[in-house]
Amino acid sequence: MNYRELTDEELASLARKEDNLAVNELLYRHKSTVTKAVRHCFLSGGDHDDLLQEGTIALYNAIMSYDSGKNAGFRTFAYLCVKRKIYDLIRRERRDKHRALNDSVPFEEVAASLCDPEEAYIEEERESALKEGIEKALSDEEKEIFALYLDGLSYSEIAKSSGLPVKKVDNTLQKIKKTLKNYINY
């Protein structure tokens, strides 16, 4: 049987019956259909060969799903299948363009996962000792002022929030700093 003499529709019928030579002939014949379908398309993060590969896969799927009883020629059907696949791929890529930002992980988690487990354990122990030291060494008023300071409030904002004079806030923060030096290794 000479496959080159058969029509596209006849080859598609044979291809659906698992005739690999018919599939190969149709893929060869319609390579230009794929090229034409992806000619003006662009996929960020990919190259033209990626689009050609996706188009070829779509052409193969068109070969396997073509039904001559639907009153459409194979060439038209194949072109539409390839074009739709490429457009869907581009739409999906555009929809996912912010995926890196949406799926991102805070830097602290990445840094923690990259460091040596022994160092991570030592750092956790230091942090735990510092928290314990703060709890033991500071009064409730000092803890409140320190928490506001860590939240980024200025001395005057802390004074307004706590109802204390600015000078009292300044003196308290200086005392806290001296106290905490005992718990931090320089």
C-alpha positions as CSV (number, residue, x, y, z in Angstrom):
1,M,0.0,0.0,0.0
2,N,1.4,3.4,-1.0
3,Y,0.5,5.8,1.8
4,R,1.5,8.9,-0.3
5,E,-1.4,8.2,-2.7
6,L,-4.1,8.1,0.1
7,T,-6.1,11.1,1.1
8,D,-5.7,12.7,4.5
9,E,-9.1,11.3,5.5
10,E,-8.2,7.8,4.5
11,L,-4.9,8.0,6.4
12,A,-6.7,9.3,9.5
13,S,-9.0,6.3,9.3
14,L,-6.0,4.0,9.2
15,A,-4.2,5.9,11.9
16,R,-7.2,5.3,14.3
17,K,-6.7,1.6,13.6
18,E,-3.2,1.9,15.0
19,D,-1.4,2.1,11.7
20,N,1.8,3.9,12.6
21,L,2.8,4.4,9.0
22,A,-0.4,6.3,8.4
23,V,0.3,8.4,11.5
24,N,3.8,9.2,10.3
25,E,2.6,10.1,6.8
26,L,0.0,12.6,8.2
27,L,2.6,14.1,10.6
28,Y,5.0,14.6,7.7
29,R,2.3,16.0,5.4
30,H,1.1,18.5,8.0
31,K,4.3,19.6,9.5
32,S,3.8,22.9,7.6
33,T,0.3,23.2,9.2
34,V,2.0,23.2,12.6
35,T,4.6,25.7,11.5
36,K,1.9,28.0,10.1
37,A,-0.2,27.8,13.2
38,V,2.7,28.8,15.6
39,R,4.4,31.3,13.2
40,H,3.3,34.5,15.0
41,C,3.0,33.1,18.5
42,F,5.2,33.8,21.4
43,L,5.6,31.9,24.7
44,S,7.5,33.8,27.4
45,G,9.8,31.5,29.3
46,G,9.9,29.1,26.3
47,D,11.1,29.2,22.7
48,H,9.7,28.6,19.3
49,D,10.6,24.9,19.4
50,D,8.4,24.4,22.5
51,L,5.5,25.8,20.5
52,L,6.3,23.5,17.6
53,Q,6.4,20.5,19.9
54,E,3.1,21.4,21.4
55,G,1.7,21.9,18.0
56,T,2.9,18.5,16.8
57,I,1.3,16.9,19.8
58,A,-2.0,18.7,19.0
59,L,-1.6,17.4,15.4
60,Y,-1.2,13.9,16.6
61,N,-4.3,14.2,18.8
62,A,-6.2,15.6,15.8
63,I,-5.1,12.6,13.8
64,M,-6.4,10.2,16.4
65,S,-9.7,12.0,17.0
66,Y,-10.6,12.9,13.4
67,D,-14.1,11.8,12.4
68,S,-14.8,12.1,8.6
69,G,-18.5,12.0,9.3
70,K,-18.5,15.5,10.8
71,N,-18.3,17.1,7.3
72,A,-14.9,18.8,7.9
73,G,-11.8,18.2,5.9
74,F,-8.8,16.8,7.8
75,R,-6.6,19.7,6.9
76,T,-9.1,22.3,8.4
77,F,-9.7,20.1,11.4
78,A,-6.0,19.6,12.1
79,Y,-5.2,23.3,11.7
80,L,-8.0,24.3,14.1
81,C,-6.9,21.7,16.7
82,V,-3.3,22.9,16.6
83,K,-4.2,26.6,16.7
84,R,-6.6,26.1,19.7
85,K,-3.9,24.1,21.5
86,I,-1.3,26.9,21.0
87,Y,-3.8,29.6,22.0
88,D,-4.8,27.7,25.1
89,L,-1.1,27.2,26.0
90,I,-0.4,30.9,25.7
91,R,-3.5,31.9,27.7
92,R,-2.5,29.5,30.4
93,E,1.0,30.9,30.5
94,R,-0.3,34.4,30.8
95,R,-2.8,33.4,33.5
96,D,0.1,31.8,35.4
97,K,2.5,34.7,34.9
98,H,2.4,35.7,38.6
99,R,2.7,32.2,39.9
100,A,6.2,32.8,41.1
101,L,5.0,35.6,43.2
102,N,1.9,33.8,44.4
103,D,3.8,30.6,45.3
104,S,6.8,32.4,46.8
105,V,8.2,31.6,50.2
106,P,9.4,34.2,52.7
107,F,13.2,34.8,52.6
108,E,13.6,33.7,56.2
109,E,12.2,30.3,55.4
110,V,14.5,29.8,52.5
111,A,17.5,31.1,54.4
112,A,16.7,28.7,57.3
113,S,16.4,25.8,55.0
114,L,19.8,26.6,53.4
115,C,21.8,26.8,56.6
116,D,23.5,24.1,58.5
117,P,21.1,22.2,60.8
118,E,23.5,22.6,63.7
119,E,23.7,26.3,63.1
120,A,19.9,26.5,62.9
121,Y,19.6,24.6,66.2
122,I,22.1,26.9,67.9
123,E,20.2,30.0,66.5
124,E,16.9,28.6,67.8
125,E,18.5,28.1,71.2
126,R,19.9,31.7,71.2
127,E,16.5,33.1,70.3
128,S,14.8,31.0,73.0
129,A,17.3,32.2,75.6
130,L,16.9,35.8,74.5
131,K,13.1,35.5,74.8
132,E,13.4,34.0,78.2
133,G,15.8,36.7,79.3
134,I,13.4,39.4,78.1
135,E,10.6,37.8,80.0
136,K,12.6,37.6,83.2
137,A,14.5,40.9,83.0
138,L,11.9,43.3,81.9
139,S,8.9,44.6,83.8
140,D,5.4,44.7,82.1
141,E,5.8,48.4,81.3
142,E,9.2,47.8,79.7
143,K,7.9,44.9,77.7
144,E,5.1,47.1,76.4
145,I,7.4,49.9,75.4
146,F,9.9,47.4,73.9
147,A,7.1,45.8,71.8
148,L,6.0,49.2,70.5
149,Y,9.6,50.0,69.7
150,L,10.0,46.8,67.8
151,D,6.8,47.6,65.8
152,G,8.7,50.6,64.5
153,L,7.1,53.4,66.5
154,S,9.1,56.5,67.2
155,Y,9.7,57.7,70.8
156,S,7.0,60.3,70.5
157,E,4.5,57.7,69.1
158,I,5.4,55.3,71.9
159,A,4.9,58.1,74.5
160,K,1.5,59.0,73.0
161,S,0.4,55.3,72.9
162,S,1.5,54.5,76.4
163,G,0.6,57.8,78.0
164,L,4.2,58.4,79.2
165,P,6.4,61.4,78.7
166,V,8.9,61.1,75.8
167,K,11.9,61.4,78.3
168,K,10.5,58.4,80.3
169,V,10.2,56.4,77.0
170,D,13.8,57.3,76.1
171,N,15.2,56.4,79.6
172,T,13.2,53.1,79.6
173,L,14.5,52.1,76.1
174,Q,18.1,52.9,77.1
175,K,17.7,50.7,80.2
176,I,16.2,47.9,78.1
177,K,19.1,48.1,75.7
178,K,21.6,47.8,78.5
179,T,19.7,44.9,80.0
180,L,19.5,43.0,76.7
181,K,23.2,43.3,76.1
182,N,23.7,40.7,78.8
183,Y,21.7,38.2,76.7
184,I,23.3,38.9,73.4
185,N,26.8,37.6,72.6
186,Y,28.8,40.1,70.6
